[in-house]
Amino acid sequence: MRLVVIGSTGQLGRDFLGSLKQTRHNVVGLTHAQLEIQQPLQMAATLEPLTPDLVINCAAYNLVDRAEDEPDVAFRINALGPRNLARLCELHGWRLLHVSTDYVFGGITSERIATGQPLTELELPAPNNAYATSKLAGEYFVRSECPKSFIVRTCGLYGIAALQGQGKGNFVETMLRLGRDRPQLKVVDDQLCTPTSTADLATALTRLIETDAFGLYHATNAGQITWCQLAREIFRASQLSVEVLPITTAEFGAKARRPAFSVLDCGKLAGVIGGRLPDWHDALSRYLASRATVQLPQGVF
């Protein structure tokens, strides 16, 4: 197959591109500077000469708090952009993989959260901030405009691209940076989720696109943890002496509301690709070990 990865220098895009290059497929990566998915004419002019069999969209507006102040920008990139891309793919008979988020479950009820059961693809979404609303709209546009599509919800991504100064930051690198400067940190302890390695996710999705099992999927590492618990594990594994104090979401005071519970049931994906992603603890250990082999930009430690 001829494959195109949009957003190829981001955390997931970088690892997806690397995973695909180990296959027999012909792969092209496109950066933000090369392609704007909210500009349909430019997108068509860029993609049509490449004649892809499958387009992978890793581009997104991920500034969750800023989206509260500029929801129109988030909607153009996260909703109208995927709509443009889905229409182009359907026009030419190209398949499409689009990446979404666990944040679509930010507003589920406390009664549902109390069950503790991971959220399946059949769960009714309940976005509760501008970012999540834009991402859910993007899902619906892709599903309606391009039936031969994979839509993948994931959670808490972290990847080596952020360490190299590419893509957005991630929680692991943020904790390591703050932990070197501060003996004590306060971290939210009432949001339960599953942080996910982009390397593991890319490997799983490389297997998914080998199938014709189109539809909506949840894809994260296995297990569940709060951000406070994760921070403690990051510092323990990195041998950094940092006291991590638990606080509530309300005490943290972020502008945009976050999901209190967004642990995703990934059984559907496991059934299609023949196995689940590794446990979050294993993924984190491998990520921290891999940092030692990465050539860092000047000023990054």
Solvent accessible surface area in square Angstrom, and as a share of the most:
residue,aa,sasa,rsa
1,M,71,0.32
2,R,112,0.41
3,L,2,0.01
4,V,3,0.02
5,V,0,0.00
6,I,2,0.01
7,G,14,0.14
8,S,9,0.06
9,T,57,0.33
10,G,22,0.21
11,Q,19,0.09
12,L,11,0.05
13,G,1,0.01
14,R,82,0.30
15,D,22,0.11
16,F,0,0.00
17,L,29,0.14
18,G,34,0.32
19,S,21,0.13
20,L,0,0.00
21,K,130,0.55
22,Q,160,0.71
23,T,42,0.25
24,R,190,0.69
25,H,13,0.06
26,N,102,0.52
27,V,28,0.16
28,V,61,0.35
29,G,23,0.22
30,L,11,0.05
31,T,38,0.22
32,H,128,0.57
33,A,95,0.74
34,Q,94,0.42
35,L,4,0.02
36,E,35,0.16
37,I,5,0.03
38,Q,52,0.23
39,Q,87,0.38
40,P,70,0.44
41,L,156,0.78
42,Q,65,0.29
43,M,1,0.01
44,A,20,0.16
45,A,71,0.55
46,T,34,0.20
47,L,0,0.00
48,E,66,0.29
49,P,100,0.63
50,L,57,0.28
51,T,69,0.40
52,P,3,0.02
53,D,51,0.26
54,L,0,0.00
55,V,0,0.00
56,I,0,0.00
57,N,1,0.01
58,C,24,0.14
59,A,30,0.23
60,A,29,0.22
61,Y,16,0.06
62,N,68,0.35
63,L,59,0.29
64,V,20,0.11
65,D,50,0.26
66,R,138,0.50
67,A,0,0.00
68,E,61,0.27
69,D,97,0.50
70,E,46,0.21
71,P,68,0.43
72,D,81,0.42
73,V,37,0.21
74,A,0,0.00
75,F,76,0.32
76,R,106,0.39
77,I,34,0.17
78,N,2,0.01
79,A,0,0.00
80,L,47,0.23
81,G,0,0.00
82,P,1,0.01
83,R,61,0.22
84,N,17,0.09
85,L,0,0.00
86,A,0,0.00
87,R,118,0.43
88,L,15,0.08
89,C,0,0.00
90,E,85,0.38
91,L,134,0.67
92,H,77,0.34
93,G,59,0.56
94,W,19,0.07
95,R,31,0.11
96,L,1,0.00
97,L,0,0.00
98,H,2,0.01
99,V,17,0.10
100,S,4,0.03
101,T,10,0.06
102,D,5,0.03
103,Y,43,0.16
104,V,0,0.00
105,F,1,0.00
106,G,11,0.10
107,G,35,0.34
108,I,21,0.11
109,T,82,0.48
110,S,80,0.51
111,E,128,0.57
112,R,52,0.19
113,I,48,0.24
114,A,88,0.68
115,T,76,0.44
116,G,36,0.35
117,Q,112,0.50
118,P,45,0.28
119,L,0,0.00
120,T,50,0.29
121,E,27,0.12
122,L,172,0.86
123,E,39,0.17
124,L,149,0.74
125,P,25,0.16
126,A,29,0.23
127,P,43,0.27
128,N,26,0.13
129,N,10,0.05
130,A,24,0.19
131,Y,15,0.06
132,A,0,0.00
133,T,68,0.39
134,S,2,0.01
135,K,5,0.02
136,L,17,0.08
137,A,20,0.15
138,G,0,0.00
139,E,0,0.00
140,Y,105,0.40
141,F,54,0.22
142,V,0,0.00
143,R,125,0.46
144,S,82,0.53
145,E,46,0.21
146,C,0,0.00
147,P,93,0.58
148,K,113,0.48
149,S,5,0.03
150,F,0,0.00
151,I,1,0.01
152,V,0,0.00
153,R,3,0.01
154,T,6,0.03
155,C,3,0.02
156,G,30,0.29
157,L,48,0.24
158,Y,7,0.03
159,G,2,0.02
160,I,20,0.10
161,A,0,0.00
162,A,19,0.15
163,L,5,0.03
164,Q,49,0.22
165,G,60,0.58
166,Q,78,0.35
167,G,47,0.45
168,K,99,0.42
169,G,60,0.58
170,N,9,0.04
171,F,49,0.20
172,V,1,0.00
173,E,25,0.11
174,T,42,0.25
175,M,14,0.06
176,L,4,0.02
177,R,134,0.49
178,L,32,0.16
179,G,8,0.07
180,R,107,0.39
181,D,115,0.59
182,R,124,0.45
183,P,107,0.67
184,Q,82,0.36
185,L,10,0.05
186,K,129,0.55
187,V,10,0.05
188,V,13,0.07
189,D,49,0.25
190,D,67,0.35
191,Q,14,0.06
192,L,51,0.25
193,C,5,0.03
194,T,2,0.01
195,P,3,0.02
196,T,0,0.00
197,S,6,0.04
198,T,0,0.00
199,A,48,0.37
200,D,14,0.07
201,L,0,0.00
202,A,1,0.00
203,T,73,0.43
204,A,4,0.03
205,L,0,0.00
206,T,13,0.07
207,R,106,0.39
208,L,0,0.00
209,I,0,0.00
210,E,77,0.35
211,T,37,0.21
212,D,110,0.57
213,A,37,0.29
214,F,57,0.24
215,G,26,0.25
216,L,15,0.07
217,Y,3,0.01
218,H,0,0.00
219,A,0,0.00
220,T,3,0.02
221,N,2,0.01
222,A,37,0.29
223,G,37,0.35
224,Q,78,0.35
225,I,10,0.05
226,T,12,0.07
227,W,48,0.17
228,C,0,0.00
229,Q,83,0.37
230,L,2,0.01
231,A,0,0.00
232,R,107,0.39
233,E,25,0.11
234,I,0,0.00
235,F,4,0.02
236,R,152,0.56
237,A,42,0.32
238,S,38,0.24
239,Q,169,0.75
240,L,52,0.26
241,S,113,0.73
242,V,21,0.12
243,E,93,0.42
244,V,9,0.05
245,L,52,0.26
246,P,69,0.43
247,I,26,0.13
248,T,60,0.35
249,T,44,0.26
250,A,92,0.71
251,E,120,0.54
252,F,125,0.52
253,G,56,0.54
254,A,32,0.25
255,K,123,0.52
256,A,2,0.02
257,R,159,0.58
258,R,56,0.21
259,P,8,0.05
260,A,47,0.37
261,F,5,0.02
262,S,3,0.02
263,V,7,0.04
264,L,9,0.04
265,D,46,0.24
266,C,13,0.08
267,G,25,0.24
268,K,88,0.37
269,L,1,0.01
270,A,14,0.11
271,G,67,0.64
272,V,51,0.29
273,I,17,0.09
274,G,66,0.64
275,G,28,0.27
276,R,153,0.56
277,L,12,0.06
278,P,54,0.34
279,D,62,0.32
280,W,34,0.12
281,H,77,0.34
282,D,65,0.34
283,A,1,0.01
284,L,3,0.02
285,S,51,0.33
286,R,98,0.36
287,Y,12,0.05
288,L,29,0.14
289,A,69,0.54
290,S,39,0.25
291,R,41,0.15
292,A,95,0.74
293,T,116,0.68
294,V,26,0.15
295,Q,164,0.73
296,L,62,0.31
297,P,52,0.33
298,Q,188,0.83
299,G,57,0.55
300,V,54,0.31
301,F,173,0.72
